[in-house]
């Protein structure tokens, strides 16, 4: 599974904060929110 898809799935699960997920995935918060916003806009 693509890293972005895993990240979005984890965000949608809602059990962990976005900040913690970004640390886990080794990405910046800016990137995490960019991925999330893109998912919300484009699906």
C-alpha positions as CSV (number, residue, x, y, z in Angstrom):
1,X,0.0,0.0,0.0
2,X,1.2,3.5,-0.8
3,X,2.6,5.5,2.1
4,X,0.0,8.3,1.5
5,X,-2.9,5.8,1.5
6,X,-1.6,4.3,4.8
7,X,-1.3,7.8,6.3
8,X,-4.8,8.9,5.2
9,X,-6.3,5.6,6.5
10,X,-4.6,6.2,9.9
11,X,-5.8,9.8,10.0
12,X,-9.4,8.7,9.3
13,X,-9.1,6.1,12.0
14,X,-8.8,9.0,14.4
15,X,-7.0,7.2,17.2
16,X,-3.7,9.0,16.8
17,X,-2.9,12.7,16.3
18,X,-1.7,14.0,12.9
19,X,1.5,15.2,14.6
20,X,2.2,11.7,15.9
21,X,1.4,10.1,12.6
22,X,3.7,12.5,10.8
23,X,6.5,11.5,13.2
24,X,5.8,7.8,12.6
25,X,5.8,8.2,8.8
26,X,8.9,10.4,8.9
27,X,7.2,13.4,7.2
28,X,6.7,17.0,8.2
29,X,3.4,18.2,9.6
30,X,3.2,20.5,6.5
31,X,3.4,17.5,4.2
32,X,0.9,15.5,6.3
33,X,-1.7,18.3,6.2
34,X,-1.0,18.7,2.4
35,X,-1.8,15.0,1.9
36,X,-4.9,15.2,4.0
37,X,-6.2,18.4,2.3
38,X,-5.6,16.9,-1.1
39,X,-7.5,13.7,-0.1
40,X,-10.4,15.8,1.2
41,X,-10.5,17.8,-2.1
42,X,-9.9,15.1,-4.6
43,X,-10.8,11.9,-2.8
